[in-house]
Amino acid sequence: MSEPLYQLVYYSRNAVAGDEATFAEAVDAILEASRRNNPAVGITGALLFNAGCFAQVLEGPLSAVEATFERIQQDERHGDVSLLALEPIAARTFGTWAMGFVGRSAENADRFAAVGAGSGFDPERLGGQRIHEILRDLTLQEEALAA
Ligand SMILES: Cc1cc2nc3c(=O)[nH]c(=O)nc-3n(C[C@H](O)[C@H](O)[C@H](O)COP(=O)(O)O)c2cc1C
């Protein structure tokens, strides 16, 4: 019926200078653009911020995933964008999320600290599969809290 689905995982380093409020505003703007653009092209996913790094999973039709990632890569709010995985998937993990965000609430920070402790959140070492799992677990917990 529909186009094959792909999943892309990358991480990057925050390049937003300034205090926490400036950063929170930048994240709000990123999420606003994501939630405006992604549904129109069939993209779902999740974005994590921790220890100065973003990690993001994008899932959807290949052409949409590639076009969105192309735009994201050129965004000056982050740098050192490193692709960790781009592969076909049987089904979406973040089907209800135009772009879930984890990393702001204290609860999530604690949970994430537990998950990331072993690696000190080194996305390169964690790898695409593990980052995908972390984002899945955190967004599911967030969803349960919101319910
Ligand atoms: C870490 C990060 C994640 C982003 N994720 C998305 C995304 O999922 N979808 C999206 O459309 N833009 C995303 N953006 C924003 C894009 O880089 C770009 O600013 C935006 O798509 C422009 O959209 P507009 O022309 O509709 O304002 C992200 C930016 C950053 C820094």
The ligand as an SDF file (V2000), in Angstrom:
LIG
                    3D

 31 33  0  0  0  0  0  0  0  0999 V2000
   18.5500   19.3500   16.2780 C   0  0  0  0  0  0  0  0  0  0  0  0
   17.5880   19.8400   15.2340 C   0  0  0  0  0  0  0  0  0  0  0  0
   16.5160   19.0170   14.8540 C   0  0  0  0  0  0  0  0  0  0  0  0
   15.6120   19.4490   13.8780 C   0  0  0  0  0  0  0  0  0  0  0  0
   14.5810   18.6240   13.5000 N   0  0  0  0  0  0  0  0  0  0  0  0
   13.7380   19.0240   12.5180 C   0  0  0  0  0  0  0  0  0  0  0  0
   12.6850   18.1650   12.0660 C   0  0  0  0  0  0  0  0  0  0  0  0
   12.4970   17.0400   12.5360 O   0  0  0  0  0  0  0  0  0  0  0  0
   11.8680   18.6460   11.0770 N   0  0  0  0  0  0  0  0  0  0  0  0
   12.0190   19.8830   10.5420 C   0  0  0  0  0  0  0  0  0  0  0  0
   11.2440   20.2440    9.6510 O   0  0  0  0  0  0  0  0  0  0  0  0
   13.0030   20.7070   10.9520 N   0  0  0  0  0  0  0  0  0  0  0  0
   13.8540   20.3100   11.9180 C   0  0  0  0  0  0  0  0  0  0  0  0
   14.8510   21.1520   12.3360 N   0  0  0  0  0  0  0  0  0  0  0  0
   14.8650   22.5330   11.8070 C   0  0  0  0  0  0  0  0  0  0  0  0
   15.4550   22.6220   10.4250 C   0  0  0  0  0  0  0  0  0  0  0  0
   16.8590   22.6410   10.5150 O   0  0  0  0  0  0  0  0  0  0  0  0
   14.9760   23.8930    9.7170 C   0  0  0  0  0  0  0  0  0  0  0  0
   15.2790   25.0380   10.4870 O   0  0  0  0  0  0  0  0  0  0  0  0
   13.4800   23.8800    9.4770 C   0  0  0  0  0  0  0  0  0  0  0  0
   13.0700   22.6400    8.9330 O   0  0  0  0  0  0  0  0  0  0  0  0
   13.0650   25.0130    8.5420 C   0  0  0  0  0  0  0  0  0  0  0  0
   11.6910   24.9470    8.3860 O   0  0  0  0  0  0  0  0  0  0  0  0
   10.8330   26.2100    7.9350 P   0  0  0  0  0  0  0  0  0  0  0  0
   11.4630   26.7050    6.6670 O   0  0  0  0  0  0  0  0  0  0  0  0
    9.4670   25.6510    7.7550 O   0  0  0  0  0  0  0  0  0  0  0  0
   10.9050   27.1990    9.0720 O   0  0  0  0  0  0  0  0  0  0  0  0
   15.7750   20.7330   13.2980 C   0  0  0  0  0  0  0  0  0  0  0  0
   16.8560   21.5200   13.6880 C   0  0  0  0  0  0  0  0  0  0  0  0
   17.7520   21.0970   14.6390 C   0  0  0  0  0  0  0  0  0  0  0  0
   18.9070   21.9810   15.0420 C   0  0  0  0  0  0  0  0  0  0  0  0
  1  2  1  0
  2  3  1  0
  2 30  2  0
  3  4  2  0
  4  5  1  0
  4 28  1  0
  5  6  2  0
  6  7  1  0
  6 13  1  0
  7  8  2  0
  7  9  1  0
  9 10  1  0
 10 11  2  0
 10 12  1  0
 12 13  2  0
 13 14  1  0
 14 15  1  0
 14 28  1  0
 15 16  1  0
 16 17  1  0
 16 18  1  0
 18 19  1  0
 18 20  1  0
 20 21  1  0
 20 22  1  0
 22 23  1  0
 23 24  1  0
 24 25  2  0
 24 26  1  0
 24 27  1  0
 28 29  2  0
 29 30  1  0
 30 31  1  0
M  END
$$$$
